[in-house]
Amino acid sequence: MTPATAAPMRTRTGAIPTQTAEPSIEVIARLAPRYAEILTPEAVTFLTELHQRFAARRHDRLADRMRRRFEIGNGHDPRFRDDTAHIREDAGWRVAGAGPGLEDRRVEITGPTDPKMTINALNSGARVWLADQEDATSPTWRNVIEGQLSLRDAIRGELSFTSPASETAPGKTYAVTAERTPTIVMRPRGWHLTEAHLQFTDRAGRTMAASGSLVDFGLYFFHNAGQLIQDGRGPYFYLAKLESSEEAKLWDDVFTFSERYIGIPHGTIRATALIETLPAAFEMEEILFELRDHCAGLNAGRWDYIFSIIKNYRGRGARFVLPDRSEVTMTVPFMRAYTELLVKTCHKRGAFAIGGMSAFIPNRRDPEVTRQAFEKVAADKKREAGDGFDGTWVAHPDLIPTAMAEFDAVLGDRPNQIDRQRDDVRVTASDLLDVHIGRPVTAAGVHANVSVAVRYVEAWLRGLGAVAIDNLMEDAATAEISRSQVWQWIHQDHSTAEGRPITREYIEECIAEVLSEVDRRAGDRYEDAAEIFREVALGQDFPAFLTLPAYTKFLVDTD
């Protein structure tokens, strides 16, 4: 056992504290109009129960993550686990599969849960809407609670929205008009994130920030599960940032307890787990197994997966340095291996395999940009459908017909292609770690990373989680790639193709260029964004997620 793993374990094995308090959750933020409809006494009691039962296990799983990153950073590559080989070798088990309304998932639209985006998603014509409280949402207190209000109203057919009027135009009214709306699959925040506006006090009297995962899941489930079931669908979730089957087991236990708490049948909840971290790629079958009573499938979360590769191998030498972000495509060896294995694993166990999101988006003011976006998205979705995926993601309603056409061409009238077993796929551990691409880092690539990260973080600090930048849809995952590549290039003494060493001084020049290029307005957050970028990309230490220091410094408002 390494010293880094021993310390957390010592803190957990001390004397058992005596009971000094009743478990409770306290709201320590402002309550705007209608917030009380979400933070009802009954809902807060449910959140308290979730935290009392599962908060300690959450901390244990986060300690496991730290240990695993330490081991990989010190030369111990991930591998398929020996202790779970019996799960992979047992051909007899299957997952629960699709719940009502999830039988056909050929195109899913993703996006945040503010009222306007909620209405646009429900009118989009997609089969599924990923209602995202995670990477596409900046977790301001307002976004967290008002996102829950949007979902509550939408599920009951009560949602409408009128945009504020300007000096040149009246407000625009938005309403749900589609005869058939997408099935909602809600994505709560990952296990690593907290909700600092809610404080949990345990039986020992210890007070801590609530879990963002349990808050997002708990409020949505408590208020909406019954209505969703009554409407012929159900409480469905995407599970973000999983790194192990033990983390999946924790979610499964949360689901089982929650179903029992409100009195619905076991297995009513359905979850789709995102495989978007390197450790999880080595435990796909185990994750399905632990979630099997509640599992609908897996998703190939491509952008966070690339970030995870960089994060875990950032200090392992030049051979693990990736080139410009634009060169890390879905056809490079390690990405092909990962997605092929995902499809094979899912179909072996009766689970849906859902493809990832291409970042290209149309620009209605630029026909050439739009043409290229349609062309690139069509090629991406054609590859996914041909590989055996049962559905895919898009980030813009205009891309739905393009993606739908590619999956229609393969699926026809079938709702999925789970019967395609992909016995031809053979993926080894070395295949998953084959990150050699053979392309350089360019000066343009360095500048693009700094520009994207600073501009995205600036928008995130203003409450925007999904942002169109240079005709690409950026979210927290793509910003993470941008800043982590910069950190790695600096620490691996890398140089650009043009011959310039990538140093902190060079990146400071890029930051200054970006700040001179953007449109500055009163009240913008560019100086704060640059501060965060320096901390997470230029510091000696590497924060596991850029959103952690950014949230603590700038988004927590408990006055």
C-alpha positions in Angstrom: 0.0 0.0 0.0 1.3 3.4 -0.9 1.5 6.3 1.6 -1.0 8.2 -0.6 -3.6 5.5 -0.2 -2.9 4.8 3.5 -3.8 8.3 4.8 -7.5 8.3 3.8 -7.9 4.8 5.2 -6.4 5.8 8.6 -9.0 8.6 8.9 -11.8 6.1 8.3 -10.6 3.6 10.9 -10.4 5.8 14.0 -12.7 5.7 17.0 -16.3 5.6 16.1 -17.8 8.9 17.1 -20.7 9.0 19.4 -24.1 10.2 18.2 -24.6 13.8 18.9 -27.1 15.0 16.4 -30.0 14.0 14.2 -29.0 14.0 10.6 -30.2 17.0 8.8 -29.8 19.1 5.6 -29.9 22.9 5.9 -30.5 25.3 3.1 -27.9 28.1 3.4 -28.7 30.1 0.3 -31.4 32.5 -0.8 -34.8 31.2 -1.6 -36.2 32.9 -4.7 -39.9 32.6 -5.8 -41.0 29.0 -6.2 -37.9 27.4 -4.7 -40.0 26.2 -1.9 -41.9 24.0 -4.4 -38.6 22.0 -4.9 -37.1 22.3 -1.4 -40.2 21.0 0.4 -39.8 19.5 3.9 -40.6 16.1 2.5 -38.0 16.4 -0.3 -35.3 17.7 2.1 -36.1 14.8 4.4 -35.5 12.4 1.5 -32.2 14.1 0.7 -31.2 13.7 4.3 -31.9 10.0 4.2 -29.8 9.6 1.0 -26.9 11.4 2.6 -27.1 9.6 5.9 -27.0 6.2 4.1 -24.6 6.9 1.2 -22.4 10.0 1.9 -19.7 8.0 3.6 -19.5 5.4 0.8 -19.3 8.3 -1.7 -16.2 9.6 0.2 -14.7 6.1 0.1 -15.2 5.8 -3.7 -13.5 9.2 -4.2 -10.6 8.0 -2.1 -10.4 5.0 -4.4 -10.1 7.4 -7.4 -7.2 9.2 -5.8 -5.4 5.9 -5.2 -6.0 4.7 -8.7 -4.7 7.9 -10.2 -1.6 7.7 -8.0 -0.9 4.1 -9.2 -1.3 4.9 -12.9 0.9 8.0 -12.5 3.6 5.8 -11.0 3.6 3.3 -13.8 0.9 0.8 -13.0 -1.3 0.7 -16.1 -5.0 -0.2 -15.7 -5.9 -3.7 -16.7 -8.9 -6.0 -16.8 -9.5 -7.1 -13.2 -8.7 -10.6 -12.1 -11.0 -10.5 -9.1 -14.0 -9.9 -11.4 -13.1 -12.3 -14.2 -16.0 -14.6 -13.1 -18.5 -11.8 -14.0 -17.0 -11.4 -17.5 -16.9 -15.1 -18.0 -20.5 -15.8 -16.9 -22.6 -15.8 -20.1 -25.9 -16.1 -18.3 -26.7 -12.6 -17.0 -28.4 -9.7 -18.8 -29.3 -6.2 -17.8 -32.9 -5.0 -17.4 -32.8 -3.2 -20.7 -35.1 -0.4 -21.9 -37.9 0.9 -19.8 -41.1 2.3 -21.3 -40.2 5.1 -23.7 -36.6 4.0 -24.1 -37.1 1.3 -26.7 -35.9 3.4 -29.6 -33.1 5.8 -28.8 -31.6 6.4 -32.2 -31.2 10.1 -31.7 -30.9 11.9 -28.4 -30.5 15.6 -27.9 -28.4 16.9 -25.0 -28.6 20.3 -23.2 -29.1 22.2 -20.0 -32.4 22.5 -18.1 -33.2 26.2 -18.2 -36.8 26.8 -19.5 -35.9 27.9 -23.0 -33.5 25.0 -23.7 -36.0 22.6 -22.1 -38.8 23.7 -24.4 -36.5 23.6 -27.4 -35.4 20.0 -26.5 -39.0 18.8 -26.1 -39.9 20.3 -29.5 -36.8 19.0 -31.2 -38.1 15.7 -32.6 -35.4 13.6 -30.9 -36.4 10.3 -29.3 -34.7 11.1 -26.0 -33.6 14.3 -24.2 -30.6 14.2 -22.0 -31.7 16.8 -19.4 -28.2 17.8 -18.3 -27.5 19.1 -14.8 -23.9 18.1 -15.3 -21.3 19.2 -17.9 -23.8 21.4 -19.9 -25.0 23.2 -16.7 -23.0 25.8 -14.7 -24.0 24.7 -11.2 -25.1 28.1 -9.9 -27.7 27.9 -7.1 -30.2 29.4 -9.6 -29.4 26.9 -12.3 -29.6 23.9 -9.9 -33.0 24.8 -8.4 -34.6 26.5 -11.4 -33.5 23.6 -13.6 -35.5 21.3 -11.3 -38.5 23.6 -11.6 -38.2 23.5 -15.4 -38.3 19.7 -15.3 -41.1 19.6 -12.8 -43.2 21.9 -15.0 -42.3 20.2 -18.3 -43.3 16.8 -17.0 -46.7 18.1 -15.9 -47.3 20.0 -19.2 -47.1 23.3 -17.4 -43.9 24.9 -18.8 -43.8 28.1 -20.8 -41.2 30.8 -21.1 -41.0 34.4 -22.4 -37.6 35.9 -23.1 -37.0 39.4 -21.8 -37.8 42.3 -24.2 -35.0 44.4 -25.5 -34.9 48.0 -26.8 -35.2 46.6 -30.4 -37.5 43.6 -30.0 -40.3 42.4 -27.8 -40.0 39.3 -25.7 -40.4 36.0 -27.4 -42.7 33.3 -26.0 -41.7 29.7 -26.0 -44.1 26.7 -25.5 -44.1 23.0 -26.0 -46.0 22.3 -29.2 -44.7 18.8 -30.2 -47.3 16.0 -30.3 -44.7 13.5 -29.2 -42.0 14.8 -26.9 -38.7 13.0 -26.2 -38.3 10.7 -23.2 -36.4 12.5 -20.5 -33.2 11.0 -19.2 -31.8 13.3 -16.5 -28.1 13.5 -15.8 -27.1 14.5 -12.2 -23.7 15.8 -11.3 -20.8 13.3 -10.9 -19.8 11.9 -7.5 -16.9 14.3 -7.2 -19.1 17.5 -7.1 -20.7 19.1 -4.1 -23.7 21.3 -3.6 -22.4 23.9 -1.2 -25.7 25.7 -0.8 -27.0 22.7 1.1 -25.2 21.5 4.2 -25.5 18.0 5.6 -25.0 17.3 9.3 -24.5 13.6 10.1 -25.2 11.7 13.4 -21.8 12.6 14.8 -22.5 16.3 14.3 -20.1 16.7 11.4 -21.2 19.2 8.8 -20.2 19.1 5.2 -21.4 20.3 1.8 -24.1 18.0 0.3 -23.3 15.7 -2.6 -24.3 17.3 -6.0 -25.1 13.8 -7.3 -27.5 13.0 -4.5 -29.1 16.4 -4.6 -29.7 16.4 -8.3 -31.0 12.8 -8.4 -32.9 13.1 -5.2 -34.9 16.2 -6.0 -35.8 15.1 -9.5 -36.7 11.5 -8.5 -38.8 12.6 -5.4 -40.9 15.1 -7.3 -41.3 13.4 -10.6 -41.1 9.6 -10.4 -44.8 9.2 -9.8 -45.9 11.5 -12.6 -43.5 9.9 -15.1 -44.8 6.5 -14.3 -48.3 7.7 -14.6 -47.5 9.1 -18.0 -46.2 5.7 -19.2 -42.5 6.5 -18.9 -40.3 6.4 -15.8 -37.5 8.0 -13.8 -34.4 7.6 -16.0 -30.9 8.8 -15.4 -27.5 9.1 -17.1 -24.6 8.4 -14.7 -21.6 10.6 -15.3 -17.9 10.2 -14.6 -18.0 6.6 -13.2 -14.5 5.2 -12.6 -15.3 1.7 -11.2 -18.0 -0.9 -10.7 -18.0 -0.1 -7.0 -19.2 3.4 -8.0 -21.9 1.8 -10.1 -22.9 -0.4 -7.2 -23.2 2.7 -5.0 -25.7 4.2 -7.6 -27.6 0.9 -7.7 -28.0 0.9 -4.0 -29.2 4.5 -4.1 -31.8 3.4 -6.7 -33.0 0.4 -4.7 -33.4 2.5 -1.5 -35.2 5.3 -3.4 -37.7 2.9 -5.0 -38.5 1.4 -1.7 -38.7 4.8 0.0 -41.6 6.0 -2.3 -43.1 2.6 -2.8 -42.5 1.8 -6.5 -41.4 -1.6 -7.8 -37.7 -2.6 -7.8 -36.2 -2.0 -11.2 -38.5 0.9 -12.2 -35.5 3.3 -12.4 -33.4 2.9 -15.5 -29.8 4.2 -15.8 -27.4 4.6 -18.7 -23.8 4.8 -17.5 -21.4 7.0 -19.4 -18.1 5.3 -20.1 -16.0 8.4 -20.1 -13.0 7.6 -17.9 -10.1 5.3 -18.7 -10.6 3.1 -15.6 -14.2 2.6 -16.4 -13.3 1.3 -19.9 -11.6 -1.7 -18.2 -14.8 -2.4 -16.2 -17.6 -2.1 -18.6 -19.1 -5.5 -18.0 -18.7 -5.1 -14.2 -20.5 -1.8 -14.3 -23.3 -3.4 -16.3 -23.4 -6.2 -13.8 -23.6 -4.0 -10.7 -26.4 -1.9 -12.3 -28.1 -4.9 -14.0 -31.5 -4.5 -12.3 -31.7 -0.9 -13.3 -29.5 -0.7 -16.4 -30.6 0.3 -19.9 -27.1 0.7 -21.5 -23.8 2.5 -21.8 -22.8 5.7 -23.6 -19.4 6.5 -25.2 -18.7 9.8 -23.6 -15.9 10.7 -26.0 -14.7 14.1 -24.7 -14.4 13.2 -21.0 -12.7 10.0 -22.1 -10.0 11.9 -23.9 -9.6 14.2 -20.8 -9.3 11.1 -18.6 -6.5 9.7 -20.8 -4.6 13.0 -20.4 -5.3 13.3 -16.7 -4.1 9.8 -15.9 -1.0 9.8 -18.1 -0.1 13.5 -17.9 3.2 12.7 -16.1 4.2 9.4 -17.8 6.4 10.8 -20.5 6.4 12.1 -24.1 4.8 9.0 -25.6 1.6 9.8 -23.9 1.4 13.4 -25.2 -1.5 13.9 -27.5 -1.4 16.4 -30.4 -3.8 19.3 -31.2 -7.2 18.5 -29.9 -8.6 18.6 -33.4 -6.4 15.6 -34.3 -7.8 13.4 -31.6 -10.6 12.0 -33.6 -12.9 9.0 -33.2 -10.8 7.0 -35.7 -7.5 7.1 -33.8 -6.5 3.7 -32.4 -7.4 4.1 -28.7 -10.7 5.7 -29.5 -11.6 3.0 -32.0 -10.7 0.3 -29.4 -12.8 1.9 -26.7 -15.9 2.3 -28.8 -15.7 -1.1 -30.4 -15.4 -2.7 -27.0 -18.3 -0.7 -25.7 -20.7 -1.9 -28.5 -19.6 -5.5 -28.1 -20.0 -5.4 -24.3 -23.4 -3.8 -24.4 -24.9 -6.2 -26.9 -23.5 -9.2 -25.2 -25.5 -8.2 -22.1 -28.7 -6.9 -23.8 -27.8 -3.3 -23.2 -28.1 -0.3 -25.5 -24.9 1.2 -26.9 -25.3 5.0 -27.3 -22.8 7.0 -29.3 -21.2 10.3 -28.3 -21.6 13.9 -29.4 -19.8 15.4 -32.3 -18.9 19.0 -31.4 -19.7 20.5 -34.8 -22.8 22.7 -34.9 -24.5 24.6 -37.7 -24.4 28.4 -37.9 -27.6 29.8 -39.4 -25.7 33.0 -40.4 -23.0 31.1 -42.3 -24.1 28.5 -44.9 -20.6 27.2 -45.4 -20.1 26.5 -41.8 -23.5 24.8 -41.7 -22.7 22.7 -44.7 -19.4 21.5 -43.2 -21.2 20.7 -39.9 -23.8 18.6 -41.6 -21.1 16.8 -43.6 -19.0 16.0 -40.6 -21.8 15.0 -38.3 -23.2 12.7 -41.0 -19.9 11.0 -41.3 -19.6 10.6 -37.6 -23.1 9.1 -37.2 -22.7 6.9 -40.2 -19.6 5.4 -38.6 -21.4 4.9 -35.3 -24.5 3.3 -36.8 -22.2 1.0 -38.9 -20.2 0.0 -35.9 -23.4 -1.2 -34.1 -24.4 1.7 -31.9 -28.2 1.8 -31.2 -28.3 5.6 -31.0 -26.3 8.7 -30.7 -26.2 12.3 -29.3 -26.5 15.6 -31.0 -26.2 19.1 -29.4 -28.4 21.1 -31.8 -31.9 20.5 -33.1 -30.9 21.2 -36.7 -28.6 18.2 -36.6 -31.4 15.7 -35.7 -32.5 15.0 -39.3 -28.9 14.3 -40.3 -28.2 11.9 -37.4 -31.6 10.3 -37.8 -31.1 9.6 -41.5 -27.8 7.7 -40.8 -29.4 5.5 -38.1 -32.6 5.0 -40.1 -30.4 3.7 -43.0 -29.0 1.0 -40.7 -31.9 0.3 -38.3 -34.9 0.7 -40.7 -38.0 -0.2 -38.7 -36.0 -1.9 -35.9 -35.8 0.0 -32.6 -32.1 -1.0 -32.1 -29.5 -3.5 -33.3 -28.7 -5.3 -30.0 -28.9 -8.5 -31.9 -25.6 -7.6 -33.6 -23.1 -9.2 -31.3 -19.8 -8.0 -32.7 -18.0 -11.3 -32.1 -15.4 -10.0 -34.5 -14.1 -7.5 -32.0 -11.0 -8.3 -30.0 -9.7 -5.5 -27.7 -6.8 -5.9 -25.4 -5.5 -3.6 -22.6 -2.7 -2.4 -24.9 -5.2 -1.5 -27.6 -7.0 0.8 -25.1 -3.7 2.4 -24.2 -2.4 2.9 -27.8 -2.4 6.7 -27.8 0.2 7.1 -30.6 -1.3 9.4 -33.3 1.8 10.7 -35.0 0.7 14.3 -35.3 2.4 17.4 -33.8 1.3 20.1 -31.5 1.0 23.3 -33.4 1.0 26.9 -32.4 -2.5 27.2 -33.6 -3.5 24.2 -31.5 -1.9 25.8 -28.4 -3.7 29.1 -29.0 -7.0 27.3 -29.7 -6.8 25.5 -26.3 -6.2 28.6 -24.4 -8.9 30.5 -26.2 -11.5 27.8 -25.7 -10.7 27.2 -22.1 -10.7 30.9 -21.1 -13.8 31.8 -23.1 -15.7 28.8 -21.8 -14.8 29.4 -18.2 -15.9 33.0 -18.6 -19.3 31.9 -19.8 -19.5 29.2 -17.1 -18.9 31.8 -14.4 -21.9 33.8 -15.8 -24.1 30.7 -15.5 -23.8 29.1 -19.0 -22.7 25.5 -19.2 -23.0 24.8 -22.9 -21.4 27.4 -25.2 -20.9 27.8 -29.0 -17.3 28.8 -29.6 -15.9 29.0 -33.1 -18.7 26.9 -34.4 -18.1 24.0 -31.9 -20.3 23.2 -28.9 -18.1 23.4 -25.9 -18.9 22.2 -22.4 -17.0 21.4 -19.3 -15.5 18.3 -20.8 -13.9 20.0 -23.8 -12.6 22.8 -21.6 -11.0 20.1 -19.5 -9.2 18.7 -22.5 -8.0 22.2 -23.5 -6.5 23.0 -20.1 -5.1 19.6 -19.3 -3.3 19.4 -22.7 -1.7 22.8 -21.9 -0.6 21.5 -18.4 0.8 18.3 -19.9 2.7 20.1 -22.8 4.4 22.4 -20.3 5.3 19.6 -17.8 6.6 17.3 -20.6 8.8 20.1 -22.0 7.0 19.8 -25.3 7.5 22.1 -28.3 5.3 23.1 -31.1 5.8 22.0 -34.7 7.1 25.4 -35.4 9.9 24.8 -32.8 8.8 26.9 -29.9 9.0 25.4 -26.4 5.6 25.4 -24.6 6.3 27.2 -21.4 4.3 29.1 -18.8 5.6 32.3 -20.4 4.4 31.3 -23.8 1.0 30.4 -22.4 0.8 33.8 -20.6 1.3 35.4 -24.0 -1.6 33.4 -25.4 -3.8 34.4 -22.5 -3.0 38.1 -23.2 -3.8 37.6 -26.9 -7.1 35.9 -26.0 -8.1 38.7 -23.7 -7.2 41.3 -26.4 -9.3 39.4 -29.0 -12.6 38.9 -27.2 -15.3 41.5 -26.9 -15.1 42.9 -23.4 -18.2 44.2 -21.8 -19.1 45.6 -18.4 -19.5 42.8 -15.9 -17.8 40.2 -18.0 -15.8 37.5 -16.1 -12.6 37.3 -18.3 -10.2 38.3 -15.5 -11.7 35.6 -13.2 -11.6 33.1 -16.0 -8.0 33.8 -16.7 -7.2 33.4 -13.0 -8.9 30.0 -13.0 -7.1 28.9 -16.2 -3.8 29.9 -14.7 -4.5 27.8 -11.6 -5.6 24.7 -13.4 -3.2 24.8 -16.4 -0.1 26.6 -15.2 0.1 25.5 -11.6 2.6 22.9 -10.4 -0.3 20.8 -9.1 -3.0 19.4 -11.4 -6.6 19.8 -10.0 -8.6 16.8 -10.8 -11.4 19.0 -12.3 -11.2 22.7 -13.2 -14.8 23.1 -12.0 -13.8 22.3 -8.4 -11.7 25.5 -7.7 -14.0 27.5 -10.0 -17.1 26.5 -8.1 -15.6 27.1 -4.7 -14.1 30.5 -5.6 -16.9 32.0 -7.7 -20.2 30.1 -7.7 -20.9 29.5 -4.0 -23.1 32.3 -2.7 -24.4 31.7 0.8 -24.9 35.3 1.9 
